[in-house]
Amino acid sequence: MDLTTVFEQLGISLGLGLLVGLQRERTESSLAGIRTFPLVTVLGTIVALMANTWGGWVVAAGFLALAALLVVGHVARLKAGEITPGLTSEMAILLMYGVGAYLVAGHRAAAVAVSGGVAVLLHLKPEMHALVKKIGDADFKAIMQFVLISLVILPVLPDQAYGPYHVLNPHRLWLLVVLIVAISLGGYIVHKFFGEKAGTIIGGILGGLISSTATTVSYARRSREMPGSFGMAALVILIASAIVFVRVLVILAAVSPGALTVVAPPLGAMMGAMTVLSIVVWFAERHEPAPMPVQANPTELKSALFFGVLFVIVLVATAAGKQLFGQEGLYAVAVLSGLTDMDAITLSTGQMIADGRLDATAGWRLVLVAVLSNLVFKAGVVAVLGERKLLTRIVMFFIIAFATGAVILKFWPA
């Protein structure tokens, strides 16, 4: 290792220690501050450099010696009555020692990122404590259920294809279920903190992220329970229907990123048309309040299993339709799936594109057909549950959206 590289590593180590030490100094930490942390990180780098000659035991010995110093200091401060509850500074010191050593043995960018994360984590103590206090039992349950879905169930599922058409890979299928639940959980968490105070636009965006169909059901019912709120309900439903395309593109980007350059322009054009319609309604109804209804927990295991089963059905039906009936069979599946759920057909389409069983152009057409089918379904929901004036507005704007989608399907260049 040349001398320039050594000095670079020592310089970065010193700077990272100063960064974390500055934060600790501002909090008036009695254990370590702006001088101690740089010494700790530089120590980690020095012993890692020494390990190149004498072996990795030097790093371990340095870590144990540092831990022993912390224990002695902890005991001394305890006897003097100076100790405060918590081990945050002690853990930060040990971690930054590891960062200093990792600068030599690992990737420099990772060490810098970890140090920055440590500084931010230490700095955000009041905000994080306030966040924990805001989390209720239902929110904590949602987070733990997501942990169950993603970190307990997912790792044990076999990663190989089964069943008809070899499209049923349990690990991959459940990973996509986790993706959908994660998107919905993100909207749910934001709603829990801002939903009650959210304006109409934010309400529509959150509704689209969580479930545009569920949002349509909620606001359709509200329009009947609260006469005169039909204008704002129409706006929220339109915004949620436009945000569906953000959700669709995120899913496609995760499942089949290589196809995004093909599918994004036409779907983005449709989203733009829906956005224009939403803006038109917003100018007319922006002064009317529209508090968000309570949203259901999207991480319920029963809901995840139901979606998983629905996704399997759509995935098999899509593969079967493609093999037995060609392109027409795929469109029939898209229409039927879009009537109830956009995520399943979007995932199955993205999966087929990624596996090379479907080209990206046919893929975005299938998704757009499903979106148009979903618009018809939501109009039906409004007809059954909503006020007559809301139905009139929704039908009018959905007809414009449907016609726009038909034009895109017809004339968008292949």
N, C-alpha and C positions, 0 to 999 in steps of 0.2 A: 504493500500500500504506500503510495507516494505521500510526501509531506503536505502537498496542497490539499489532498483529500482529507487528511487527518485534521488540518486546521479548519476546513469547511465543516466537518462533523462537530468539532469542538465549538465553533462559532454558532452553529444552529442549536446545539445543546444549551449553550449559554443563553441564547435568545429565548428559547422555549421555557427555560427555568425562570428567566426574568418576567416573562408573560404571566405565568401562573403565580409567581411570587408577588407581582404587582397587585394581583387580585386579592391575595391573602393579606397583603399589607394594608390594603384599603379597608378590610374587615377587621383590622387590628387583631389578627390571630396571635395568640401568645406563644404558639409553638414554632411557627416558621413564617418568614416573610420574604421580602424582595432580595435578601442576601442568601438565605438558607436554600431556597429552591434552586437557584442557579448552581450552587455548590453540589446539590444532590444530583442534578441532571449531568453536570460535568463529571462527577464521580462515576455515574453509570457509564458514560462514554469512555472514560479512562480505563475502567476495569474491563470493558468489552474489548478495547484495544489491546490490553494486556493479555486477554484470553486468546488472542491470535497466536501468542507465543507459549503461554503456560497452560492453556486449556480452559474449558468452561467453568471449572470449579471456582475460578477467581470471581466470576460474576455472582455465583451462588454465595460465596463467602462475603462479598460486599453487601449483598442483600440481607444476609443474616446479621452482619455487623450493624447495618442501618436499623434493622428491626429491633435489635437489642438496645441501641441508643434510644429509640422511641419508647421502648418499655421502661427503661431507667428514668427517662424524663417524665413519663406519665406517672410513675410511682412517686417521684420527687414532688411533682406539682400536686399530686393527691395528698401527700403528707402536709404540704404547705397550705392546703385549702384553696389552691388557685385553679384547680381543674374544672372545666365545664363539660357538661354531657356531650357525647358524640365523638366519633373517630374520623371525621371528615378530613381534617388536615393530615392526620397520620396516614390514611389511605392514599391521599394525594401525593405525599412524599414518596411512598413506596412505588406508586404508579409512575411518577416522574423519574425515579431512578431507573425503572424498567424502560421508559421512553429513551433515556440517555443511552442505555445499553443497546436498545433496538436500532438506534441510529447507525450503529456500526454493523450489526448483524442482519438487519432487515431492510425494509423499504423506507426511504426517507420521507416520502409523501405521507405514508401511514402514520409515522411518528409525529409529524407536524399536525396532521388531522386530529390525532388523539389528544395532543397537547391543547389545541384550540378547543376541542370538546370539553376537556377538563376545566379550562378557564371559564367557558360559558356556563357549564354545569354549576361551578362554584358561585358564579356571579348571580345566577337566577334562583338562588335559594328562596327569597321571599315569594317570588312568583310561583315557584313549584309548590311551596307549602300552601299558598292560597289556592292553587289548582286542586291539590289533594282535598282541601276542605270543601271545595265545590262539588266534588264527585260524590254523588249519592249512591245508595245501595244498588239501584237499578243500573247506574252507569258502571259501577265496579263489576256487577254481574255480567254486563255486556262485554267488558274487557276480558274477564276470566273465561267467558264462553268462547271468545275469539282465540284465546290461548289454547283452549281445548281443541278447537277446530284446526288450528294451524300448527301448533307445536306438539300436540299429543297424538292426534289421529293421523295427520299427514305423514309423519316420518315412518310409520309402521306399515303403510299401504304398499303393496308390491308394485314395482315399476316395470310392468310388462303388459303386452296387449292380450286381451281375451275376447271371447264372444264373436258374434257375427261381424264380418267385414274387418275384423281386427282393429276396431276403433275404441275399444273399452280398456283403457289403461287406468287402473284405479288411482295410482299416484298422480298421474297427470290430470285426471278428471277432478280429483279432490283439490288439487292445487288451483285449478281454475275456479272451483267453488270458493276457495279461500280468497281469491282475487276479488270476486264479486262481493263477498261479505265484507272485505276490507274497504272497498269503495263505499258501500252503504254505511259501514261503521264510521268512516270519516265524516260523512254528511250528518250522521246521527249525533256524533260528539259535538260538532260545530253547532248543530241545532240546540243541543242541551245547554250550551253556554250563551248562544246569541239568539236562539229562536224566538224567545219571548219578546225580545226587543228588536228583532229583525224587521226591516222594512219589507215592502212587497217584493222588490227585486231579489233581495237575499232569500226571502221565503221561497220564491219560485226556484231559485238556484239550488237551495238545499233540498227542496222537494224533488227536483230532477235528479240530484245525486243519490238520494235515498230510494225513491221510487216514484216515477211520474204517474204511474197508474194509481198508486195509493194516494198520491196528492190529489189527483182528479176525483177520486171517490170522496175524500175528506171535504174538498171545497164544493163539490156538487151537493153534498148533504148540507153544508153550511149555508149555501144559497137558499135552500128551502127553509132552514131554521131561522135565518136572518134575512128577511125580505129586504131588498135594496142593496145587497152585497154582491149581486151577480156580476157587476162590472169588474170589481177587483178579483173575484173568483176566476173570471175569464182570463184576466191578465196572469194570475199565478199559474193557471193550467197551461197557458201558452208558453210562459217562460220555462216551466218544468219540461214541456215537450221539446223545447229547443235545446235544453241542457242534456237531453237524452243523447244527442249527437256527441257531446263531450265524453259522456260515459262510454258510448260505443267506440269512439276513436281510442280512448285509453285502453279498452279491452283489446281491440285489434292490435294496438301497438305492443301490448304485453305478449299476446299470443303469436302474432305474425308481424314483427317489426319491419321486415323487408317489403311488405305489401303496402306500407303506410303511404308512400308517395303516390300510389295508384288510387287507393280508396279515400284518402283525405280530401282531395279537391271536390269531387261530386257530393260527398256527404257534408263537407264544409259549406258548399253552395246551398244545400238544403237547410243547413243550420242558419245560414245567413238570412234566408227567406223567412224562417220562423222568427228570427231575431227582429227583423223589420216589422213583422206583424205584431210582435210584443211591444215594440216601441210605439207603434200607432195606438195601441190600446193604452199604454202607459200614459201618454199625453192626455188621454181623455179621463183616466181614472186614478191618476197619481195621488190625489188628495184623500182618497178613501182608505181608511186603515184596514189592514188584513192580517191580524195576528195568526201565527202558524198554529195548526192543530197539533196535538200530542202525536209524536211519531213512535211507531212500534220498534222494539229492539230488534235489529237485523241479524244479531248473532245467535238467536235461538237455535239450538241444535235441530229441533224439529223443522224449522224453516230451511236450514242449510241442507238437511237430508231431502226435504221435498224438492228443493231446487236441484240437488244432485240427481235425483230420480228423473225430474223433468229434463235436465240437460242430457242424461243418458238416452231418454226416449227421442229427443230431438236429434241427437248425434247419430243414433242408429237409423232414424227415419230419413235423415239427410243423406247418409251413405247409401241406404237402400233406394231412395228416390233417384239418386244420381245413377246408380247401376241399372235399375229396372226401367226407369222412365226418362232418363236423360235430364236436360235442363228444366223441362216442364215439371218433373217431379220435385226438383229443388224448390221451385217457386211455390208449389202447393204447400210444401212443408213450411216455407217462410211465412206464407199467409196465415196458416193455422197457428204457428208458434207466436207470431207477432200479435195475435189476438189477445194473448194473456201475458207474455213475457218476452222482452227484447234481449235479455242477457243470454238466454240459452241458444237462440239462433245465431247471435253474434259470436259467441264462443265456438259453436260448432262450425260456423263458416270460417272463422279465423284458424281453427284447427285444421280444416281441410286445405286451406291455402298453405299453411305451414308444412303440411305433409305432402304437398304437391298434387293433391287430388282435385284441386279446383284452382283456376286462375283468379288473380286479384280483381279483374274487371267483372267477372261473373259474381265474385264475392260481394263487392259493394252494391251490386244490383239486388242481390238477395237481401242484404241488410236493409236497403231502402224500401224494398217491397214489404218487408216485415214492419218497418216504421209506419208506412202508409196503412197497413193492416191494423197496427196499434192505434193509429188516429181514429179509425172507424170504431174500434172497440171502446175507446175513451168517449167518443161522441155518444155511443150507446149507453155508457155509464151515466153520462150527464142526462140523457133522455129519461132514464129510469129514476135517478136519484135527485136530480137538480131541478131548479126553478125553470119555468118555461122561457123567461127572458135570457137566462144563462145558456140554455140550449140553442136559442136563436143565434146568439153571438158566437158560440163555439162552432156551430155548424157552418156559419158564414166564413169564419177564419180557417177552419179545417178544410173547407172546400178549396179555398185559395191555396193552402199548403199542399193539399192532395194534387191539385192541378199542377203546381210547381214541381212536385216530385215526379208526376207523370211526364212532364216536359223533359226533366233531367234524364229519366229512363229512356226516353225516346231519342233525344238529340245529343246527349253527351257523347263525345267522340270515344271510340274504343281505344 
